[in-house]
Amino acid sequence: MTKFKRTLITSALPYANGPVHIGHLAGVYVPADIYARYLRLKGEDVLFIGGSDEHGVPITIRAKKEGTTPQAVVDYYHKLIKKSFEEFGISFDVYSRTSSKTHHDMASNFFKTLYDKGEFIEQTSEQYYDEEACQFLADRYITGECPHCHNENAYGDQCEKCGTSLSPMELINPKSAISGSKPVLRETKHWYLPLDKHEAWLRQWILEEHKEWRPNVYGQCKSWLDLGLLPRAVSRDLDWGIPLPIPNTEGKVLYVWFDAPIGYISNTKELCDANPELGKWETWWKDDSTRIVHFIGKDNIVFHCIVFPAMLKAEGSFVLPDNVPSNEFLNLEGDKISTSRNWAVWLNEYLVDFPGKQDVLRYVLTANAPETKDNDFTWKDFQMRNNSELVAIYGNFINRALVLVQKYFDGIVPALDELTDYDRATLKEFGDVKTQLEQLLDNFKFRDAQKEAMNLARIGNKYLADTEAWKVAKTDMVRTGTILHIGLQIAANLAIAFEPFLPFSSAKLRSMLNLETFSWNDLGRFDLLKVGAKLGKVELLFEKIEDADVEAQRQKLLATKKTNELDVFKPTAIKAATTIEDFDKMDIRVATVLECTKVPKTDKLLQFKLDDGMGGRTILSGIAQSYPEPEKLVGMQVCFIANFPARKLKGIDSEGMILSAVDADGNFVLVSPNKTVKNGVSVG
């Protein structure tokens, strides 16, 4: 590390078609912020670059669904995402966006440089084209039947029901998501980055020269390299993105995977252009004495370790990343976080429910950081770590130490007198804390580093408990002053040690201590607070989180899960066109409920005996949970399919199907005429 004069930190650009959630925070942004704050505390030359990724198909899909423009979509979410990061103390030096003019110019010039050098290959292939919409279709604009699970609403790149990755050519009965028409195959030309050309040096650079990378990063790179790299398209047919800067390419834009990482460079340029004292942007990207570190999630490893380095190498003037500390995924209550299923804890909503508790979430996410494997966030663990660690250990120590100084010394830092062996042993435990924390932070072991910082709070808590200053004060105020002087110096050290992890709490603690100037080099010193100095206003550093608070969050998730489990309630695309002849095949009629009882030894089945105007029939329906008092349905008229094939359920012949809908709470609601009609009358 000694060869580097400066460090450029980047964090994956969040996609501007939705808010950010705790998975994003745990996987990328809190670790990156911890590292940036740590380096700044050390006085190192560092920039922390962030921004929104604003091109690509998902944004155009959302715009079409909402009847607006892609620019309006990204404007809204860029602002929301940026505000969330600011509220959680993610200390970017710049947070810009890929729709900026600076980025468009930078990405265009980057492409043109590679194009002029002959670094791309041109290929013509057949892709689906919508003749009604007059455009080529991106994978997500094509839907059809999944060949694996036969979900009729699979996308051209993935079936969200079974999770299988697909290509549009695999779909059964493909159709355009824009017009609903059947697409046709047409030839189109695109430009490709021949990754296979770069495979040899990538293998040497990664597998031989960067064995220190995290095992998950190194292993995924090795798997890709062992399989053999293939050319990757850098352009696509789309009307939202950065147009190709070469002739005769109307309707073609840079593929989002190509333009997005260039956003790190363009955002650095934007920052340096506005702040000349930071130096030229080229110094941060083209000087061998710059160290570049990419913080990403595991789904971006291939782009940041193989594709982006190949782009930089092909251009020829950029330095390559020194490390790519990628995290695995964070799950939520045992289930994979999913934005489409609303299975997430959104940052903007968290601060409404837990105002002022940014550091609690930062602490819990770091304690559960998925550094080596997927990990799980639960609300009970969130509550336990707050109450048992932040409140009972760290907060308890700070409160006791400062309140005792207020009580016995009127808020003035007392003098230090003769030390006991126990005092010296306590101070010795703090002696090498700086070295231990540095070793962990330099190796991106943030979870262990935060744990070590909390161990220091434990030492302080134990010291106060063992020395019992409140008892000593009855007979020896000199000794009491020494105990509390040491306690205050420990508190000042904790404000520094926790600064990278819990910036809001550290700022609050420094205010209580009146510790105005501090740096990483001060860590381990015991003269941070001068004798006779006046403390500030003493407040609780952390507050207990009650059972009702977390239960409300659990109920919110349970309601989401209930909705997700009811497939019939999920909005789906309109089914393929039908005819009146098809409808006439279903014999839908009205009947009156004569009896309705729950089927024994089942949770869901109700047994209906109906007057159908044709001698009567029995039908079983799985709606018991929505009608806990089935006897109240007697006398109600319902609609049923009379010619639905009879089947035996729990030993009972069910002769048809009763029709129901699902309300906004996920409950089944029987379909019924709005006034009494003759039993057996047809519906149509």
N, C-alpha and C positions, 0 to 999 in steps of 0.2 A: 504493500500500500504506500510505501514511502515515495515511490516514483510519481505519485499523483499529487497535483497541486490543487485540484478542485474536484468536486463531485456533482454530477448532474443526475438528479433523481426524477424518474418518470413514473406515473401510475396509469394503468390502463384507462383509456378514454371511455367513460360510460356512454351507453347508447341513448340518445336523446329522444326516445319514444315512450318513456315512462319514468316514474320516480325511482330513487335508489333505496335499497333495503339493507338489512343487517348483513346479508351474505356478501354484498359488495363491500361494506365497511370492514368486515372481518377478513375477507380474502385479500383485499388490496390496500384500501385507503388508510386504515388505522396503522398497519405495519409501516407503510411508506411515511406516514406522518411522524411516527415514533422515531424512525431513522433520521428524517430531516431535522427534527427538533434536537435530537442527540448531537448531530454534527454541528448544528448552529451553536449549541451550548459549549461545544469544544472550541468554538471560534474558527471552524473550518470554512473555506469558501465553498458554498453549496447553493444550488438552485433546485427548487421542487416544482416540477412542471405538470400541469393538469389541463383538462379541457374536455369538451363534449364531442362525441363522434356523431355527426349529423347527416350522413349520407346513407344510402342503401334502401333496400326494398321494404323492410318492416315499417320504415317511416312513411313511405308512399302508401302502403296498405292502410296504416292508421289514418292518414289524411283522407283517403277515399271513404273509409268507414264513417269518419266524422264530418264529411262534406266540407273539408277545408283544404288548405295548401300544405305541402311539406314544410315550407318555411314557417308557417304559423305553428305547426306542431313542434318543430325544433326550438323556436323562440320560446314557447311556453315551457317546455321541459328543461331547456338549458337554464333558464332562470330558476326553476324549481330545484334542480339538481345543485346548482351553484350555491343557492341559499342553504340547502341542507348541509353541504360540506362546510360552509362558513359557520353554521350553528353548532356543528360538532367539532370545530376547532381544527379541521384539516387545513394545515397552514401552507397552501400553495403560494408560491411567489407569483404565479400567473395561472388563471383559469380561463382559457379562451375557448375557441370553437372551430370546427372544420368548415363552417360555412363562411368564415371571414375571408376578406380579399387577400390578406397576407397568406393564408393557407392555400387558397386557390392558386395564387401565383407560385408559391413554393412547390406544390404538388405537380403543377403543370410543367414547371422548369425541370423538376426531378425526372419526370417521365420523358421529357424531350431530350434530356442529356443521355439517358439510357437508350432512347430510340436512335439518336444520332450516332451513338457508339456501336450500334448493331447488337445490343444486348437482348433484344426481344426476337421471338420468332412469330411469324404470322401463320394462322391456321384457319381454315374454313370448315365449319361443321354444321350439322342440321340441328335446329332448335325449334321449339314450338312457337307458333305465331298465331295471334288472334286476328282473324280477318275482319271482324266487326270493329274491334278497337284499333285496328291498323298498327299493331306493335308486337314486338317479340315479348315473350312472357318469361319473367324471372321464375325460378323454381317455386317461390312462394305464391306466385300468381296462377299456379296450376293445381287443381284439386282432382281427386278421383278416388277409386277404391284401392285400399291397401292390399297388395298381393299376399300379405302375411296374415293379418287379422281380419281383413275384409271390411274394415272401417270405411264407410263411403265418403268420408270427409278428410282423407289424408292429404297432406301437402306434397308438392313435388320434391321437397328435400327431406321430409320426415313425416312419419305417422305419429301424431301426438297421443294416440290411444295406446299403441303397443311400443312406441319409442324407437322403432326401427328407422335407420337412415335410408333414404330412398333417392332415386333419380327420377325425373319426370317420365322417362321412358318405361319405368317399371309399373306406373299406375295403370289400373284397369279403368277403362272408360274415362280418360282425362278430359277435363273441361277448363275453360278459362274462368278464373275467379273474378275477372272484370266484367265480361259480357254473358258468361254462362254458356257460350257456344263451344263447340268442339274445335280445339286448335289443330292447325296443320303444321307439318314440318317444312321449314324453309332454311336455305343456306344463309349463314352469316359469318362474317370474318372478324376475328379477334386477335389480340396480341398476347403473347404468353412469355412469362419469365422462365427460362429453362433451368429449373432447380437442379436437374441432373448434371448440368455443366459445373455446378458449384459443389457437388457432393464430396469430392475428394478433400478439398480444403476445409469444408464444414466438419467432416469426420475428424480431421487432425485438430482443428481449432477447439471443438467441443470435447471429443472423447479423450484426447491426449492432453490438451492444455487447460481444460476446465473441469478436472475431476473433483474440485472442491464444491461444485454446484450441488444443490440439494438433490438427494437421490431420486425424488419424483421427477425433477426437471431433467436430470442426466439420463434417467431411464427412458422417459418418453422420447427424448431426442434420439437415443440409440435405437429405439424401436423404429422410428421413422427412417433413420439412415439405413438400418439393416433391411428394411423393406424396399429401399431404392426410391429415390426422389423422381418426381415427374414434373413436366412443365405445368405452370399454373397461370390461368388467365388473369391479366391485369386490366381488362376492359370488359364491359358488358353493355347490352342494349337497354337503356333506361333514360328517362327524361329528368331524373333528379340526381345530381352529382356534378363532378368536375368534368367538363367536356374534354375529349382527347384533343391535344394541341397540335394535331397534324391534319393535313387536307383530306377531304372526302370521307369524314367520319361523323357526319351528322347523326344524332340519335345515339351516339356511343359516349359513355362516361368511364372514368377510372373506377375499377372495382373497389368497393369500400375497404377491403383488406389491404389494398395497395396504398390508398390515400390516407387512411387513418393513422398509421404509425408516423407518417411524415408530419402529422399534427404535432408531435413532440418537437420537431425541428421548427416548424412555423410558429408555434407558441413561444419557443425560446427567442426566436427573432423578434416577435412582437414585444416581448418583455424587454429585451436588450435595446431595441430601437427607442423605447419609451424611457429607458433608464441607462443612459450612456455610461454611468459609473460602474455598471456591471461588466463592461467590456463588450466586445463584438460577439454576436451569436456564433460565429465561426470558431471562436476560441473554445466554446463549450461543446462543439461537435466535431472539430477537425484537428484539435491539438492533442498530441499523444499524452500530454500530462493531465488530461481530463479523464476522470473515471465515470462511466455511465452505468447506472443501476436501474433496471426495469422491474417495477413491482406489478405483478399480474396474477390472475387466477389460472388454474390449470388448463382451462379451455383455450387459453391464449399462448400456451408454451410454444407450439410449433411456429406461430407467427413471429414471436419475439426472439426465438433462439435459432430459427432456420431461415424463414422467409425474409424478415426485415434485415438481418445481417447479410443475406445474399444480395438484397437490394443495395445496401450501403457499400458492400464490396464491389458490386458491379459499377456503381457510380465512381468509386475510386478515391474520394478525398475525405471520407468520414472515418472516425474511430469506431470500433465495435464495442458492444456492451461488455463490461467486466463481469457482471453477475446479473442473474435473473431469478431473484428469490420468489418463486411462485408458491402460493398456498393451494391446498386442496379445497373442497367445497364445505360450506357450513350448511347443515340440515336444520330444520325447524320442527321441534317436537317429534323427532323420529321420522320425518318425511322430508323429501327433497323440496327445497324452496322452488316455487313455481310462480312466475308473474302472471301467466295466463290463467292459473287456477286461484289467484289471489292468496296463495299460501306463502305469506311473507309478513315481516314486520317492517313497515315502511318508515323511513326516518322522519318524514314530515308529520306522520301521525303519532310517532313515539313521543315527540316533544310536546304534543298537545296533551297526551295522557300522563307524561312524566316531565313536566316543565323543570328546567334547571338541572336535570339529571343526565346530562351528556356524558359525564365522566363515569357514571355507573355503567352505562352501556359500553363505553370504551374499555373499561376494566374487565367486564364479563367477557366481551368478545376477544380480548387479548388472552385472558385466562383459558378460554376454550379455543384458541386459535388453531385452525386446521393446518398446521405447519407441515406435518408429515402424513396425515391421513384425514379423511372426512371426519368432521366432528359435529356435535349436536348442541343446539341452543334450546333450552327449556325455560319457561317462566319461573318454575320452582327453583331452578339453579340460579337464575338471575336474582331472585329474592334472597336465596341463601347466601350467595357471595356478597351481596350488598350488606345484609344484616350481620352475618357472621365474620366477615373480613373487613369491609370498608368501615362499617359502623363500630363493630365490637373490638376491632384491633387497631386499625389506623386512626379512625375518628376518636375512639375512646382514649387513646394515648394523648393525642393532641389536646383534647378537651380537658383532660385531667391536669396535664402539665400547665396549660395556660391559665386555667381557672385557679389552680393553687398559687401561681405567681400573682394573680390578681388579688387573691384573698390574703396572702401573707406578706407580699412585697409591693402592694399597690400598683401592680402592672409594670414594675421596674425589674430589669434583668439583674438578679442578685449576684453577689461576688462569689468567686470560686475559692474555696479554702482547701485544706489538706484532703487528698484523695485516699480512699480506702482501697484495699486489694480488689474488692468487688467493683468499685468505680473503674479502676484500671482495666479489669477484665472486660467490662462493658465497652470501654473506649477502644480496646484492642480489637473487639469484634467488628468495629466500624473501620478499623485502620486500613484494611485491604478491600473495602467495599467498591472503591472506584475501579480497581483492577478487575475484580470479578464481574462487575456490570459491563465494563468495556469489552471484556472477552466475549460475553454473551451477545451484546449489541453489535459488535463488529462482525459476528458470524450469523447475524439475523435470527438469533434465538430470542425473540421478543417475549414469548410466553415465559421462558425460564428467567429472563431478566426482570420482568414484572414481579414474578414470584420472589426473586431475591430482594427486590425493593420492599415487598411486603414483609419479608423476614426481618428487615431492619425495623419495621414498625413493631413487630412482635418483640424484638429485643428491647425496644423502648418501653413497651407496655409492661414487660416483665420487670424491667428495672424499676419503674415506678411502683409496681405492686410489691416487689421485694423490699424496697427501701422505706416504703410507707411514710412519705414525707409528712402527711397529715398527723401522724402520731408523734414523729420526731419533733414537730413544731411545738409540741406542748412543753418540751424541755430544752431544745437546742436549736435556736434559729440560725446559727452559723452553719450547722450541718444541713439544716433544711435548705438554706440558700445554695449550698454546693449541689445537693441532689437536684434541685429545680434548675440550676444553671446548666447542669449536664443534660437534663431533660429538654431544655430549650435548644441547646446546641444539636441534640438528636433531631428535634423537630425541624430545625433549619436545614439539616442534611436531608431529611425526608422531602422537603419542598423541592430540593434540587434533584434528588434521585427519581421522584415521581413526575417531574416536569415533562419528560417526553411522553409519558403514558397518560397522565391526568392533568392536562394543562389548566383547566378551570379551577380545580381543587388546589393545585400548587399556587396559582395566582392568589386565591383566597387565603391560603395559609401564609404566603409571604406578606400579604396585607396585615394579617393578624400579628405577625412577627415584626412588621416594619422592616423587612429585609428588602431593600431597594435594589441593590446590585448583587448579582450572583453569576457564576459560571460553572461549567463542569469541573474545572480545575479546583474549585472550592470544596468539592465533595470529599468528605473525610476529614475536613478541618473542624476544630472545635473552638474557634475564635470568631465564628461568623456573626454572633451577636455580642456587642460590647457591653461590659458591665455598666449599669446606669442607664442603658437605653430604655426607652418607653415602648411598651407593646401597644398594638392597635386594639380595635374592638374585637372581643372574643365572640365567635359564633360557632355553631355546630358545623363541622366540616362535611358530615354526611347525615342523612336522615333515614330512619327505618322505613322499609316498604312493607305495608300491611298485606295480610292475606287477601283482603277484598280487592286490592290493586291488581294482583296477579291473577286472581280468579276472573276478573273482568276481561283480562287479555285472553285467558284460556277459553272463556265462553265465546269470545269473538272468533277464535280459531275453530272451535267446535261448530259454530254456525256456518263457517266457511266450508268445513269438511262435510257437513250435512248436505249443503247445496251441491258440492262437487260429487258426492256419492249418488245423487239423484240425476242420472244421465238424462232422464226425460225432461229435466228442468233446464238443462244446459241449452243455450241458443245454438241451433244448428242451421246449416245452409238448407234452403228449400230443396226438397227432393226433386228428382227428375220429373219432367212434365208427364202428366197422366191424361186420361180421357174420360169422358162420361161413361163409356162402356166399362172401364176399370172400376169406376166408383159404383156403378150399378151392381157389380158383383158382390158388394158388401150389403147384406140385408140388415140395416140398422133400424131398430124398433124401440118403442116405449113400453115400459112395464111398471107395475106398482109393487113395492116391497111389501110382502106379506109377513115374512119373518127374517131376522138378521141376527146371527149369533157368531161368536168367535169359534173357530175350529180348534178343538182341544190339542194341546201339546204343540201349538205353533204360535209364533209371535206376530205374523203378518196376515194370516188368512181369515177372511170373513166368509161365512156361508149365507148366501141370499136365496130365499124362496120367493119367486116372483109370480105375479099374475100377469102373464104375457098375452092374454086374450086368446090363447090357443091351447088351454088346458094346464098351463103352468110349467115351470122349469126351475132347476137349481143351478146357480152359478157361484163359483168361488172367486174371490178377488183379494189381492195382496195389499189391502189398504187399512188393515186393522189399526196400525199405529196412528193413523189420522182420524180414526173414529173409535175412541176408547169406550163409548157407550153406544154400541151398534143397535140396541133396541130402539133408540130414538129415530132410526131411519125407517121404521115401520110406517107405511102410509105414503112414503115419498115416491115420486115417479122418477125413474132413471132411464137412461138410454143404454142399449146393449146391442151387440152384434149377434143376430139370431143364427146365422149360418157359419159361425166359427166352429171348427171341428171340436167335438166333445173329447175331453181327456179326463183321466182319473187322477185326482190329487188327494193324498192322505186317505185313500180308499173311498173317496166320494166322486161321483161323476159330475163334472162341471160342464154345463151345456151352453157355452157361449162366452162372451167377454163383455163385462160392464165397462163403459167408457168413463174416464176421469181425466182431469187436468191437474196441474200443480200450481199452487199459489206462490206468492213472493216469499213465504216462509218455508217453502219446500213441502207443504202438506198436500195430500191428495184431496181433490174436490170432485164429487160426483157430478157428471153432466146430466142436467135435468131440464125439461121444458119449463118456460116461465109461467105457464098456466096449465091446468089439468086437461089432458087429452084422453081419448079412448085407448085403453090398453091394446097393444098389438099394432097400433098405427105405425106406418113406416116413416122414417126420417130421410129426407133427401131434397 
